[in-house]
Amino acid sequence: MTDTKARLLLVDDDAGQLTELHDRIKERLDGADVTIDVWRPSFETPVREELIKQLQPRPTLVVTDHDLTENGAAGLFGGTIISWCRAHAIPVGDYSRKLSEDLEEPDMFEFRFESEPAKAAEEIAELFLGFRQLAEMLTHEPEQELDSWSQSLAAALGREQAASSFSLYSVRAGASHVDAIERLQKELGEAEARRLLEIYVVGHLLRNGILRYAGPIMSEEVLCSYLAISETNADAVAELFASARYEGPFGQRKRYFWQEDVDDVIADLADAATLEGDIGEDQFRRVVMQAHLEPGTHECPRCEGIRGGFRCPYTNRTTCERSDCSVPSTSWVPQGAYLTRVEKDYYERWAPLLGL
């Protein structure tokens, strides 16, 4: 097995930026058993040789600025480092002080951080801790055969029954991962190659798939949407649904909840609710909440803020099944994200440009 010491590598050609980011992350990871290394590329150092050196021992996470040409090696961009890390199944992300967000196809294996150091430090620390926690949780016996990444993740989280839901969050692994297996096998052997690739794939799919697009696991904002109530109730709702909390990797900065456990809590709370007439599921959940808190309304003008059940990940707003409110799963949303719908106005504005 490779060196298990948790290691974070930060890359930037700007000394001031690199120092500030390092210090803020160190503060965030205070008390954690971690080595935080920095690399400032220079004109004098051969890039390829130095990159290979910097990636030994193997980091848990690599973070690089996108543009490294100002003070670093000529022609060196963060994309070069990202490509190299991906080819070796090392989690990697980038930030930039110069680039703005562009409309582009989401990449399940991409991490982008805020350019502002304080915010970036929060995101990077959570991602680092998440991959480290996941590596510890995915340690299973060599003779234990797992049919898929979804089964492996479900077992690690102690939720074997969630494997079928997880499996719907599909991903195209691509030839790059086949190449990564070959590289890792030659260097470390088959067992270690399988372990490292499992951590890499499962970590990205959990962080960028399952936690981003609500389904079996939902964030606190999605929970409020699911209950058809205002997000101003987030703290009260978190207390009511404490038994449904998700405590797994990548859950440090935001509260997440298991959907099946949420439904169990709703069933228990329903005894105090007064139900009248034939109402939809979202309205049923809202009525149940009315017996325990002031539900308020969200900002949707179509239903005056009293419907819900779903959330759009692109507008970050509550949606419902009304035909004028949202569209169901599209190529923008993983099949397993059954609590995610795209707000119709947003979809109609962008779909023609994307050829959907």
N, C-alpha and C positions, 0 to 999 in steps of 0.2 A: 504494500500500500504506500502511496505517496505521503510526503510530509503532511500531517494533519493540522499543523499550526495554522490558525486562521490568519490570512494575510490580505491586506487591501493595498492595491497599487494605484497611485494617482499620477497622471501624466499631464504636464503643461509646460510650455516654453516661457511662460510669464512667471518669474520668481515670486512676485508679490501675490499674484492670484493663487499660485500653488501653496504658498505658505498660509494664506488666509483659509483656503479650503481645508488644508491639513489640520489646522488648529481647531476649526469649527467641528470637523468630523471627530477629532480626538476628544473634544469635549462631549460630543454626543455619545461616543462609545466608551466613556469613562467607566472603568471597572470591568470592561470586557477584555478577555484574554486575546488580544489581537495585535498584530504588527502592521503599522501603517507606513508604507514606503512611498517615496516620491521619486519621480524621474523627470528631470528637465533636459530634453534633447538639446544637443548642441551641434554646431557646424563641424566640430572636430571629430566627433565620434561616428564611426560607421553605423548606420541605422539598423541594418538587419542583425548584425552581431550583438549590438547593444540591446535590441528588443528581445532576442533570445535569452540574453543574460538577465534582463529585468524580469522575465517570466519564470525565473527559477529562484526559490521554489515556487511551485504553481500557486497563483493567487486564488483566493475565494472570489474576488471581484476586481475588475480593472475599470478605472474611470479615466477618460481622456478628454481634453479639449478638442474641438473639431479642427480648428486651425492652429497648426504648430509651426507655421512658416515665419512668423514675425521675428522670433529670436532663436528658433530651433533649426534643425537640419533643413536644407533647401528641398522643397517639394514634399515634405512630410506632413501628412494630414491624419487626423484622428481615424479616418476611414481605413487607413492602412493597418493601424493597430487593431481596429475592430475586426477587420477581415482575418487577421492572423489569429486573434483570440477565438473567433468563431470556428476557424478551421481546427482548433485544438480544444473545442468545447469548454472554453473558459468564459463565464459570464462577463459581459462588458457593456458599458454605456458611455454616452458622451454628453457634453454640455458645450455651449458656445456663448461667448460674449458678443458675437456679431450677427449670428444667423437668426432670422425670424422663422416662425412656423410656416411651413408650406403645406398645401393640401396634397396629400399623397396616400398611397395604399398602406394601411397599417401593417406592421411587421411584428409577428408574434415573438421574434427573437431580438427585438430592439428595446433598448432602454435609453430614454432621454431625460436629462435632468434640467431643472431650472438653472438659468445662468447666474442668478444672484446667489452668492456663496452660502448665506445662511439657510435659504430654502433648499439649495442643492445638498447641503450637509444632512438635512433631515431625511431627504429621499435616499441618499446614498447609504446612510447608516441603517435605515430600515431594510434596504435591499441586501446589504451585506449580512445583517443579522438573520434575515430570512433564508438566504442560501446556506448559511452556517447551520441554522436550526434544521433545515431540510436535510442536509447531509447527515446529521446525527439521526434523524427520524427514519431515513431510508436505509439504514444499516440493518439488513436482514440476513438470515443464514444463507450461505452459498447454495445449500441444497433446496432452499425454498424457491420453487418455480412460480413465477408471476407471468401471467399471460400478456399483460399490457401495462403501459404506463399508468392508465387510469386505475387499474387494480392495485398497482404499487402505491400510488398516491393515496387511494382510499384506505389501504391497510396502514400506511404510515400515520394517517390522521385518525385512525381508530374508527373509521366509518366505512366498513366494507360494503354496506348497502348502497353507498354513493357511487360505486364504481361504474354502474351503467349510465348514470347521469354525467359523470366526468368523461366517459368515453365519447360523448357527443361533441365535446370540444375538440374537434379534429384539427390536425395541423399537417402541413406538407413538410416532412423532415428534409427531404431533398438529398441529392448526392453528397453534399458537403458533410453530412453526418456519417455517411458511409466512409468517406475519406478520413474523418476524424477517428472512427473506430480503428481503421487500419493503422493510423499514426500512433494512437494510444496503445494498441496491442503490441506493436513493435517495441515501444518504449517501456511499457509498464506491465504487459501481460493481459490476457483476456478478462480475468475477473475484475481487475482495477479499471480497465477500459469500460466495461459494462457499468461499473459503479459511477464513474465520473460522467459518462454520457447520460445516465439515468438522472443524476442530480441536475445536470444542465437542462435537459428537455423538460423534466417534470417541474423544475423551478420556473422556467419561462411560461409554461402553460398554466400553472397555478396563478402566477402574478399577473400575466398579461392576458389571460383568457378567463379563467373561472372567477377570479376576484374582480376583474374589470367589467365583465358582462354577467349580470346577475342571473342566477338560476338556483342551484342547490345551496349556494352561499350568497348572502346579500349584505351590502354595506348599510350603515345606519340611515343614509339618505334614501336608499332603496326600500328599507323597511318602512319608513314613513310613507313612501309612495304606495307600497303594498297595502298599508293600512288606510290609505286615502285620507291622510291627515297632513297638517302643516309640519315642516321641518323644524319649526320652533319647539316642537315637542321632543326633539332628539334625545335629550338627557332623560326626560321622564320615561320615554319609550325604552331606552337602554336599561333603565332600572326595572321596568316591568318585565322585560324579556332577558334578564340577566342569565337565566338558565339556558338560553339558546345561543349564548356567545360562542363565536369561533375563536379559538385560542392558538391557531396554527401560524405557520410562517407568513411573513409580510403583513401582519395584522397589528403592528405597533402604533401606527399613526392614526388609524381609523378603526372604528368598531365595526366588526362584521358578525353576522348571525347565520345559523343554520336554518334553512327554510322549513324543514320538517319539524324542527324543535319549536320554531315560531308558531306553526300551526297547532302544536300541542298546547302551547301557552294560551293561544286564542281560544281554544276549546275550553280550557279551564276558566278563562275570564268571561266566557259567554254566559255563564249562569247568572251574572249580575246584570245582563243586558235585557232590554225590552225590545223584542223583535216584532215588527208589524208588517204584514203584506209580503208580497213576493219581490225580493230584492236580489240584486246580483252579488257575487262573492265580494267584490270590492266594497260595496255598500254595507254588506254584512259585517265585514271587519271594521268599517268606520263606526257602525252602530255599537259594536262591542267596545270600542275605544271610548265612545261617548260616556259609557258608564264608569270610566276610570280617570278621564282627563278631559280638558277642553280641547277638542281636536283641531279647531281652527280650519283655515282653508289654504290651499296652495295657490300658485299664481296662474294656473291654466284658465283662460277666459272662456273656453268652450263649455265647461261644466260648472263654472263659477267656483272651481276649486274644491269640489266635493266628491269627485270620482277619482279613480286611481287603479292601483294593482300592478303597474309597470313603471319603468323609467327609461328615458332615452339617454344613452351614454354620450351622445354628441352635443345635445343641448343641456344635459344635466337637469332635466325637468320631469315631473310626473306626467305620465300618460295613461290612457285607458283604452278599452277596446272599441270605443266609438270610431266609426269610419272616417270622421272628420278630424280625429285626434292623432292617430298613429297608424303605422303599417307594421305587420308582423315581421318575423325574422326574415332578413334578406341576406345577401352575400356579405353585408357589412357586419353581421352578427352571427356568432357561432350557433349551431343548431341547439346546443344544450342550454343556451341562455334563455330559458323560458319566461323569465321575468323582465326581459328586455324587449322593448319595441321602439322603433325609430319614429320620432315626431313627424307627422305627415308634412307639415310645411317645410321642414328641413330636408326631408327626403326628396320632395318634389323640386326643391331648389337645386340640389346637387346631383341627383341621379342622372339627369340627361347629360351632364358634363362628364360623368364617369362611365357613361355607356351602359348603365344598369337599367 
